[in-house]
């Protein structure tokens, strides 16, 4: 009896005067902790690094878009410079004409060479009785053919040179376009990628360094407000779902928002605490932007062996910004619910005493309102759901630990005092 009275008094003391349990913790000192300024500097530095990452990301995206546009332009320009695809660029036209001229010069040289060979053959085949006039004519034919062949060879060489120069000019233009693309688009894109990687690494390093530090700045944050709604009754052997909504009324984003929750039976806290457990369903993204809210679903389970009792659920919100700063809500919440007898088989319980709690009152903000039907969402990403994680006291938890945990959970500010269902029962 004395132990139960002591524990009930301890929890009430934690509710009304949390400093009784937490006076030694720097989180509840009137001033900021000694390291607050350093953490603020780290937070500002991390904020600047995040801005740098955002700026680098923007530059990278812009460089990527420019690169895509430049690549499309390069493809179009190269198509115009393509001989096989009938490119329309002046260099293609010049090369095509020069190549045709070279082909014609080659054909003319071949013809001249043929005439020279024929003249030389005719001279060699002159009969012995040929007259001097015939011999002179044959020699003159060879000389003329040789001269024509030489001129054709010279013309071919010139045509080939011109065609080669036109081809080189075409090739050089292609190379120039690729070089311009590299200089104006590809390299800036790669440089932007390197800058983004460096900015991300700097931020990751800073966050890793900050995370390695222990966060002790548990300053009360008036911008972190909350509401708690849920069933008024839970039958032994059943469970009820409470909705703990946390809202950021400040101007800065809060990272890693979490919930500290505890559940116990007020009348028999030191005897059957193992009959009360609470699990929390959290959204995947627990960062909270200014003006946004996030819902945590707290499932309270009552063991089948639990006696009629007054259940107590104290809850408080907290946040940790990667170890740089942390805090708790200025005010927490505590609701009570009635533990009723289990249902008999085939006889459904009355409204308000079922396995999931009683009446539902929508999304009310009263501390003992109806169960919320609002899906778990932070109001920004639209994500819902989460995994249940055991947060209640296990069967091996000592009664005094329950009282201490309640004190920690409720130490964020003044709460509703839990009153015994039977006043003076243990007097």
C-alpha positions as CSV (number, residue, x, y, z in Angstrom):
1,X,0.0,0.0,0.0
2,X,2.7,2.4,0.9
3,X,4.7,1.6,-2.2
4,X,1.6,2.2,-4.4
5,X,0.9,5.5,-2.7
6,X,4.5,6.6,-3.1
7,X,4.5,5.7,-6.8
8,X,1.3,7.5,-7.5
9,X,2.6,10.5,-5.6
10,X,5.8,10.3,-7.6
11,X,4.0,10.4,-10.9
12,X,1.8,13.3,-9.8
13,X,4.9,15.1,-8.7
14,X,6.5,14.5,-12.1
15,X,3.4,15.9,-13.8
16,X,3.2,19.1,-11.7
17,X,6.8,19.6,-10.9
18,X,9.1,17.7,-13.3
19,X,12.1,19.3,-11.8
20,X,11.8,16.9,-8.9
21,X,13.1,14.1,-11.2
22,X,15.0,16.1,-13.7
23,X,16.6,19.0,-11.7
24,X,20.1,17.6,-12.5
25,X,19.5,17.5,-16.3
26,X,20.8,20.5,-18.2
27,X,17.8,20.2,-20.5
28,X,15.6,22.0,-18.0
29,X,17.9,24.7,-16.9
30,X,16.7,28.3,-17.2
31,X,19.5,29.3,-19.5
32,X,21.0,27.6,-22.5
33,X,23.6,24.9,-21.8
34,X,27.2,25.8,-22.0
35,X,27.6,24.2,-25.5
36,X,24.5,25.8,-26.9
37,X,26.4,28.5,-28.7
38,X,28.7,26.0,-30.3
39,X,25.8,23.9,-31.4
40,X,24.1,26.9,-32.8
41,X,27.3,27.7,-34.8
42,X,27.3,24.1,-36.0
43,X,23.6,24.4,-36.9
44,X,24.3,27.6,-38.9
45,X,27.2,25.9,-40.6
46,X,25.1,22.9,-41.5
47,X,22.4,25.2,-42.7
48,X,24.9,27.0,-45.0
49,X,26.2,23.6,-46.2
50,X,22.6,22.6,-47.0
51,X,22.1,25.8,-48.9
52,X,25.3,25.1,-50.8
53,X,24.1,21.6,-51.7
54,X,20.8,23.1,-52.9
55,X,22.7,25.7,-55.0
56,X,25.0,23.0,-56.4
57,X,22.1,20.8,-57.2
58,X,20.4,23.7,-59.0
59,X,23.6,24.5,-61.0
60,X,24.0,20.8,-61.8
61,X,20.4,20.5,-63.0
62,X,20.8,23.7,-65.1
63,X,24.1,22.4,-66.6
64,X,22.4,19.1,-67.3
65,X,19.5,20.8,-69.1
66,X,22.0,23.0,-71.1
67,X,24.0,19.9,-71.9
68,X,21.0,18.1,-73.3
69,X,20.1,21.1,-75.4
70,X,23.7,21.4,-76.6
71,X,23.8,17.8,-77.5
72,X,20.7,18.1,-79.5
73,X,22.2,21.0,-81.4
74,X,25.4,19.2,-81.9
75,X,23.6,16.2,-83.4
76,X,21.7,18.5,-85.8
77,X,24.9,20.3,-86.8
78,X,26.7,17.0,-87.4
79,X,23.9,15.8,-89.5
80,X,24.3,18.9,-91.7
81,X,28.0,18.0,-92.0
82,X,27.3,14.4,-92.9
83,X,28.2,13.5,-96.5
84,X,26.6,10.1,-96.4
85,X,23.3,11.6,-95.1
86,X,23.3,14.4,-97.7
87,X,24.3,17.2,-95.4
88,X,23.4,20.7,-96.5
89,X,26.3,22.6,-94.9
90,X,28.5,24.7,-97.4
91,X,31.5,22.6,-96.4
92,X,29.7,19.5,-97.4
93,X,28.8,21.0,-100.7
94,X,32.3,22.2,-101.3
95,X,33.7,18.8,-100.4
96,X,31.3,17.1,-102.7
97,X,32.2,19.3,-105.6
98,X,35.9,18.9,-105.0
99,X,35.5,15.2,-104.8
100,X,33.6,15.1,-108.1
101,X,36.3,17.3,-109.7
102,X,39.0,14.9,-108.4
103,X,37.1,12.0,-109.8
104,X,36.9,13.7,-113.2
105,X,40.6,14.6,-113.1
106,X,41.4,11.0,-112.3
107,X,39.3,9.9,-115.3
108,X,41.0,12.5,-117.6
109,X,44.4,11.3,-116.5
110,X,43.5,7.7,-117.1
111,X,42.3,8.6,-120.6
112,X,45.5,10.6,-121.3
113,X,47.7,7.8,-120.1
114,X,45.8,5.4,-122.4
115,X,46.4,7.7,-125.4
116,X,50.1,8.0,-124.5
117,X,50.4,4.2,-124.3
118,X,48.6,3.8,-127.7
119,X,50.9,6.5,-129.3
120,X,54.0,4.8,-127.9
121,X,52.8,1.4,-129.2
122,X,52.1,2.8,-132.7
123,X,55.6,4.3,-132.8
124,X,57.1,1.0,-131.8
125,X,55.1,-0.9,-134.4
126,X,56.1,1.2,-137.4
127,X,57.3,-1.0,-140.2
128,X,60.9,-0.8,-141.5
129,X,59.7,0.5,-144.8
130,X,57.8,3.5,-143.1
131,X,58.6,6.8,-144.6
132,X,60.2,9.6,-142.7
133,X,57.0,11.5,-142.7
134,X,55.2,8.5,-141.0
135,X,58.0,8.3,-138.5
136,X,57.8,12.0,-137.7
137,X,54.0,11.8,-137.3
138,X,54.4,8.9,-134.9
139,X,57.0,10.7,-132.8
140,X,54.8,13.8,-132.7
141,X,51.8,11.8,-131.6
142,X,53.8,10.3,-128.7
143,X,55.1,13.8,-127.7
144,X,51.5,15.2,-127.7
145,X,50.1,12.3,-125.8
146,X,52.9,12.5,-123.2
147,X,52.2,16.3,-122.8
148,X,48.5,15.6,-122.4
149,X,49.2,12.9,-119.9
150,X,51.4,15.2,-117.9
151,X,48.8,17.9,-117.8
152,X,46.2,15.4,-116.8
153,X,48.4,14.2,-114.0
154,X,48.9,17.8,-112.8
155,X,45.2,18.5,-112.9
156,X,44.5,15.3,-111.0
157,X,47.0,16.2,-108.3
158,X,45.4,19.6,-107.9
159,X,41.9,18.2,-107.8
160,X,43.0,15.6,-105.2
161,X,44.6,18.3,-103.1
162,X,41.5,20.5,-103.3
163,X,39.3,17.5,-102.4
164,X,41.6,16.7,-99.5
165,X,41.5,20.2,-98.2
166,X,37.8,20.3,-98.5
167,X,37.6,17.0,-96.6
168,X,39.9,18.4,-93.9
169,X,37.9,21.5,-93.6
170,X,34.8,19.4,-93.1
171,X,36.5,17.2,-90.6
172,X,37.9,20.2,-88.7
173,X,34.4,21.7,-88.5
174,X,33.1,18.5,-87.0
175,X,35.9,18.5,-84.4
176,X,35.4,22.2,-83.7
177,X,31.7,21.6,-83.0
178,X,32.5,18.7,-80.6
179,X,35.2,20.9,-78.9
180,X,32.6,23.7,-78.5
181,X,30.1,21.2,-77.1
182,X,32.7,19.9,-74.6
183,X,33.8,23.4,-73.6
184,X,30.4,25.0,-73.3
185,X,28.3,22.1,-72.2
186,X,30.0,18.8,-71.3
187,X,32.8,20.2,-69.0
188,X,30.4,22.6,-67.1
189,X,28.1,19.7,-66.5
190,X,31.0,17.5,-65.2
191,X,32.3,20.4,-63.1
192,X,28.8,20.9,-61.7
193,X,28.7,17.2,-60.9
194,X,32.0,17.5,-59.0
195,X,30.8,20.6,-57.2
196,X,27.6,18.9,-56.2
197,X,29.5,15.8,-55.0
198,X,31.9,18.0,-53.0
199,X,29.0,19.9,-51.4
200,X,27.2,16.7,-50.5
201,X,30.3,15.3,-49.0
202,X,31.0,18.4,-47.0
203,X,27.4,18.3,-45.6
204,X,27.6,14.6,-44.9
205,X,30.9,15.1,-43.1
206,X,29.5,17.9,-41.0
207,X,26.4,15.9,-40.2
208,X,28.5,12.8,-39.3
209,X,30.6,15.0,-37.0
210,X,27.5,16.5,-35.5
211,X,25.8,13.2,-35.0
212,X,28.9,11.9,-33.2
213,X,28.3,14.5,-30.6
214,X,25.8,13.9,-27.8
215,X,22.8,16.2,-27.9
216,X,22.2,17.7,-24.4
217,X,20.3,20.8,-25.3
218,X,16.8,19.8,-24.2
219,X,15.4,23.3,-24.3
220,X,11.7,23.6,-24.3
221,X,10.4,24.7,-27.6
222,X,7.1,26.6,-27.6
223,X,6.8,26.2,-31.3
224,X,6.4,22.4,-31.0
225,X,2.8,21.9,-30.1
226,X,0.7,18.8,-30.0
227,X,-2.7,17.2,-29.3
228,X,-3.6,13.8,-28.1
229,X,-6.9,12.1,-28.9
230,X,-8.2,8.5,-28.5
231,X,-10.7,6.1,-26.9
232,X,-12.0,6.6,-23.3
233,X,-12.3,2.9,-22.6
234,X,-10.2,-0.1,-23.5
235,X,-11.3,-3.6,-22.6
236,X,-8.9,-6.0,-21.0
237,X,-7.3,-8.2,-23.7
238,X,-7.9,-5.5,-26.3
239,X,-6.3,-2.4,-27.6
240,X,-7.0,1.2,-28.5
241,X,-5.3,3.6,-30.9
242,X,-4.5,7.2,-29.9
243,X,-3.5,9.9,-32.3
244,X,-0.7,12.2,-31.2
245,X,-0.5,15.1,-33.6
246,X,2.6,17.3,-33.5
247,X,2.6,20.7,-35.3
248,X,5.6,23.0,-36.0
249,X,4.4,26.5,-35.4
250,X,7.9,28.0,-35.8
251,X,9.8,29.2,-38.8
252,X,12.6,26.6,-38.9
253,X,12.3,22.9,-40.0
254,X,12.6,20.4,-37.2
255,X,14.4,17.2,-38.0
256,X,13.8,13.8,-36.6
257,X,10.6,14.5,-34.7
258,X,9.9,11.7,-32.3
259,X,7.5,10.8,-29.4
260,X,8.2,9.6,-25.9
261,X,5.2,7.7,-24.6
262,X,4.4,5.5,-21.6
263,X,1.3,3.7,-20.4
264,X,0.5,2.2,-17.1
265,X,-2.4,1.4,-14.7
266,X,-2.7,4.0,-12.0
267,X,-4.2,1.7,-9.3
268,X,-1.7,-1.1,-9.7
269,X,1.4,0.5,-11.1
270,X,3.7,-1.6,-9.1
271,X,2.0,-4.9,-9.6
272,X,0.6,-5.4,-13.2
273,X,2.5,-2.8,-15.3
274,X,3.3,-5.7,-17.6
275,X,-0.3,-5.7,-18.7
276,X,0.1,-2.3,-20.4
277,X,2.2,-1.7,-23.5
278,X,2.3,1.0,-26.1
279,X,3.7,0.8,-29.6
280,X,4.1,3.7,-32.0
281,X,3.5,3.9,-35.7
282,X,5.7,6.6,-37.2
283,X,5.8,8.1,-40.8
284,X,8.9,7.3,-42.9
285,X,9.9,11.0,-43.0
286,X,9.8,12.6,-39.5
287,X,11.1,16.0,-40.5
288,X,8.6,18.7,-39.9
289,X,8.5,21.8,-42.0
290,X,7.2,25.1,-40.6
291,X,3.4,25.2,-40.4
292,X,3.1,21.4,-41.0
293,X,1.8,18.6,-38.8
294,X,2.7,15.0,-38.4
295,X,0.6,12.2,-36.8
296,X,1.9,9.4,-34.6
297,X,-0.4,6.5,-34.0
298,X,0.0,5.1,-30.4
299,X,-1.5,1.7,-30.0
300,X,-2.1,0.9,-26.3
301,X,-2.6,-2.8,-25.6
302,X,-4.1,-4.0,-22.3
303,X,-3.4,-7.5,-21.2
304,X,-6.3,-10.0,-20.7
305,X,-5.3,-10.4,-17.0
306,X,-5.6,-6.7,-16.3
307,X,-8.1,-5.7,-13.6
308,X,-10.5,-2.8,-13.8
309,X,-8.3,0.2,-13.5
310,X,-7.5,3.7,-14.7
311,X,-5.0,3.6,-17.6
312,X,-2.7,6.5,-17.9
313,X,-0.9,7.5,-21.2
314,X,1.6,10.4,-20.9
315,X,3.1,11.6,-24.2
316,X,5.6,14.3,-25.1
317,X,7.1,15.3,-28.5
318,X,10.8,15.9,-29.0
319,X,13.2,16.5,-31.9
320,X,16.9,16.1,-32.7
321,X,18.5,18.0,-35.6
322,X,21.4,15.5,-36.4
323,X,22.9,16.1,-33.0
324,X,23.4,19.8,-33.5
325,X,20.4,20.9,-31.5
326,X,17.5,19.2,-29.8
327,X,14.5,20.1,-27.8
328,X,11.2,19.0,-26.4
329,X,7.7,20.4,-26.6
330,X,7.0,23.0,-23.9
331,X,3.9,21.1,-23.0
332,X,3.2,17.4,-23.1
333,X,-0.1,15.5,-22.9
334,X,-1.6,12.9,-20.6
335,X,-4.9,11.1,-21.0
336,X,-6.6,8.6,-18.9
337,X,-8.9,5.8,-20.0
338,X,-11.0,3.2,-18.2
339,X,-9.9,-0.5,-18.3
340,X,-13.1,-2.5,-18.6
341,X,-13.8,-6.2,-18.2
342,X,-13.2,-8.4,-21.3
343,X,-16.1,-9.1,-23.6
344,X,-17.9,-12.4,-23.2
345,X,-17.9,-14.6,-26.3
346,X,-20.8,-13.9,-28.6
347,X,-21.7,-10.7,-26.7
348,X,-20.2,-7.6,-28.4
349,X,-19.3,-4.9,-26.0
350,X,-21.2,-1.7,-25.7
351,X,-20.0,1.3,-27.8
352,X,-17.0,2.7,-26.1
353,X,-15.6,-0.5,-24.6
354,X,-14.5,-2.5,-27.7
355,X,-11.0,-3.7,-28.4
356,X,-10.1,-0.6,-30.3
357,X,-11.7,1.8,-27.9
358,X,-15.0,3.5,-27.6
359,X,-16.6,6.5,-29.3
360,X,-14.8,8.2,-32.1
361,X,-14.9,11.9,-32.2
362,X,-13.0,12.6,-35.4
363,X,-9.9,14.8,-35.1
364,X,-10.7,16.6,-31.9
365,X,-8.0,18.3,-29.9
366,X,-9.3,17.6,-26.4
367,X,-7.1,15.5,-24.3
368,X,-9.7,12.8,-23.9
369,X,-11.4,13.1,-27.3
370,X,-12.4,10.6,-29.9
371,X,-10.1,8.4,-31.9
372,X,-8.6,10.2,-34.9
373,X,-9.2,8.8,-38.4
374,X,-6.4,11.0,-39.9
375,X,-3.8,8.9,-41.7
376,X,-0.2,9.2,-40.6
377,X,1.3,12.0,-42.7
378,X,3.6,14.9,-42.2
379,X,1.6,17.1,-44.5
380,X,4.4,17.5,-47.0
381,X,5.5,14.3,-48.6
382,X,2.1,12.6,-48.5
383,X,3.7,9.4,-47.1
384,X,1.6,7.3,-44.8
385,X,2.1,4.3,-42.6
386,X,5.1,3.2,-40.7
387,X,6.3,0.3,-38.6
388,X,5.3,-0.4,-35.0
389,X,8.2,-0.1,-32.6
390,X,7.9,-1.2,-29.0
391,X,8.0,1.8,-26.7
392,X,6.0,0.6,-23.7
393,X,7.4,-0.9,-20.5
394,X,8.2,-4.6,-20.7
395,X,7.5,-7.3,-18.1
396,X,11.0,-7.0,-16.7
397,X,10.7,-3.2,-16.0
398,X,10.7,-2.4,-12.4
399,X,7.8,-0.2,-11.0
400,X,10.2,2.6,-10.0
401,X,11.5,2.6,-13.5
402,X,7.9,3.1,-14.7
403,X,7.5,6.1,-12.5
404,X,10.9,7.5,-13.7
405,X,10.0,7.0,-17.3
406,X,6.7,8.7,-16.7
407,X,8.5,11.6,-15.2
408,X,10.8,11.9,-18.2
409,X,7.9,11.7,-20.6
410,X,5.9,14.3,-18.7
411,X,8.7,16.5,-17.7
412,X,8.2,18.8,-20.8
413,X,5.7,20.9,-19.0
414,X,2.6,21.1,-16.9
415,X,0.1,18.3,-17.5
416,X,-3.3,17.0,-16.3
417,X,-2.8,15.4,-12.9
418,X,-3.9,11.8,-12.7
419,X,-6.3,11.3,-10.0
420,X,-7.0,8.0,-8.4
421,X,-10.3,6.4,-9.3
422,X,-11.0,5.6,-5.7
423,X,-9.9,8.5,-3.6
424,X,-8.5,7.4,-0.3
425,X,-8.6,3.7,-1.2
426,X,-5.2,3.1,0.2
427,X,-5.5,5.5,3.1
